[in-house]
Amino acid sequence: FLSLFNFNPHQISFFTMTTLRQFRMDDLLKFNNINLDVLTETYNMPFYMSYMAKWPEAFTVAESANGHLMGYMLGKAEGEGKLWHGHVSAVTVAPLFRRLGLARTLMDDLEDMCKDQYNAYFVDLFVRASNSLAIDMYSKFGYCIYRRVLGYYSGDDPEDAFDMRKALPRDVKKESMVPLDHPVRPEDLEW
């Protein structure tokens, strides 16, 4: 029996398996261990339900062998022409399960889906400009800063975002990753 107080998360890989599966409606009642964290952007229930209805294959959860939710990916496909792409709306891992490679596993899963099912040109995501940990992580995953979006995050803690992108095989010349030389505003975003 493991106590959460003396638990070493790096030991988990030795005695448990992680399963990726589609997010289910009842997961909305079980993911507070992931969402109640200062590093996680949270949304209202209708937002999550709209993803389950429109892009169920891109809304995945990492689940431990004992049924605990470890992290999730909230993704979708959008755009037209050469702007047809996968979008990461959220990828997050519960604090207890960080530094095990789950974020990379979830990102790889969405990227594979964007290549194989959506035939997308690239995958993009938005990240707070001050979130250097996430920016570094996404850079290690092959993403680059495409542009700054002024005032993208509003509310109690307004902030600019970086639109980060990773080209997929369909974008042979990697045109989708050529950085813009000027910032844009949220109303200038294509999608």
Secondary structure, DSSP 8 states (H G I E B T S, - for coil): ---SSS--GGGHHHH--EEEEE--GGGGGT-HHHHSSTT-----HHHHHHHHHH-GGGEEEEEETTS-EEEEEEEEEE-SGGG-EEEEEEEEE-GGGTTSSHHHHHHHHHHHHHHHTS--SEEEEEEETT-HHHHHHHHHTT-EEEEEEEEEE-SSS-EEEEEEEEE-TT-TT-GGGS--SS-B-GGG---
